[in-house]
Amino acid sequence: MLMRTDPARDWSPFSSLFEPARALTAPMDAYRVGDVITVEFDLPGIDPDSIDVQIERGELRFQATRKEQTPEGARTLIRERPIGTVARRVMLGDVLDVEHVDAEYHDGVLTLRIPLHETAKPRQIDVRHAAQGDAGQRSIPVEAKGT
């Protein structure tokens, strides 16, 4: 249903050599409860107004900006908390209903709730007995493709 794509993360085995210039990252968790997929991204210190979330052709993309919070005129002694823009991409399966995504940012966590598309939900199918015609109907649960 979901596929993580982060080409910059695995791009170079030498990325640890460039730690001072490291990019902002957004660790992700994803889980399913009932008919809803929840995806959470850690975005501490992000200005909520800078968060831009888009879904196009089965790809969830977002970017957000963490601005410098040092007071004007202050002399920086140590800077370990990165500033700049973070961006992530996640491929969504076609079984998700991207028309009804709920997004919320609270306590440094961006949470997206994406329901399963109706066609992906389990449904009951009536099966008739061929020898008995319509008189012998019974219901058999059938799982939809993709669940």
N, C-alpha and C positions, 0 to 999 in steps of 0.2 A: 504494500500500500504506500509506503514511503521509502525513498532512497536518498541518503545523504550525499550531497555533492559539495565538495570543498576542495577544488584543485590546488589552491595555495597551501593547504595544510600538509599535503603529502608531496609537494613539488620538489623539495630539495632535502637530501639527507644532511645538508650543512646548515639548515635553518637555525639551529641553536647557536651558530656562530654569530648570528645577527640579532641576538636578543635585545640589545638596546633599541633597535629599530623595529621591534616586533609589531605586527598588526593587531588590532583589536580582534578578539575572538568572541563568539557567542555559542558556548556549549549548549547542546540540545538534548532534551528528553522527549520521547514520544510514547504514548500508551493509548490503549483502547478501553473504554468503559461503555458497555452496551453498543449502541449504534453511533458512537461519537469517537473520533480520533482527536486526542489532545496533544499538541506540540508546544513545548515550553523552551524558551531561549533565555539564558541569563544575560542581562544587559544592565549591569550596575552602573549608576552614574550617568545614564543616558537621559537627555532631554526628551520627554515624551512627545513634544511637538516636532522633533526631528525624525521620528519613526515613520518610515514609508513601507507599506506592505502591499505587494501586488501578486496576483495569480494570473498567469497567461499560459495557455497551451499545456496545462498540467504541471507547470513549474511555479512553486511558491518562491518569491524573492522578497527579501527585505533589506533595508539598510537604515542605519541610525547613526547619530553623531554624538560623541562624547567630547564636550568642550573643556578647555582649560578652566579650572576653577580657582586658580591662584589670584589673590587680590592684586589690583593694579599697583605697581610700584614695589611689589614684593620681590625679594631675591631668592630664586629657587636654589635650595641646597641639595635636595634629592628628588628625582622624578622616576618613580617606578610604575606609577599608574599611567598607562598609555592614554593618549588622547587621539582623536581622529574619527574616522568612519569605519563602522563594521558592516559587513554585508554577508548574507548567507543565501544559498539556494537549496531547495529541497524539491525533488521530483515527487509529485503526487500521483497516486494510481487513479485510473479512470473510474474506480468504484466510489470515489469521494464526491460529495455534492459541493463543489466550489462556489456555487451561487449563494450558499447559506453559511459562510464562515463567520464566526464570532471572534473578535480580537480584543484583548484587554492587556494593559500594562499596569502592573501593580508591584510595588516593593522591588523594583529592578528586574522583574520577570515579565517577558512578553509571552502571553498565552493565547494560542489559537485553537479554537474548537471547530473541527470540520466533521459534519455528519456524513454517514454513509449515504450514497445515492439510493433512492427507493428501489432501483433495479438490483442493488447488491444485497438488500435485506432478505432474510429467509421469509418465505411465504407458503401458505397452505395451498395445495393443488388437489382438486377433486378428481378422483379416478373412478371411472365407471367399469363395471364388470361387463365384458363384451357378451357373454352368454345370456345375461339376465336383462340387458337393455338398461333403461334408466332406473329400474326398481332397485338395483343393488349398488347404489353409490356409497362410497366411503371416502374419507379424507386421509391422505398420506402427506406428512410434512416433506417438503423438498427444499434443499438449500440452494440459493441462487449462486451463480458462477461468481467467483471472486471472494467468497467469504471463508 
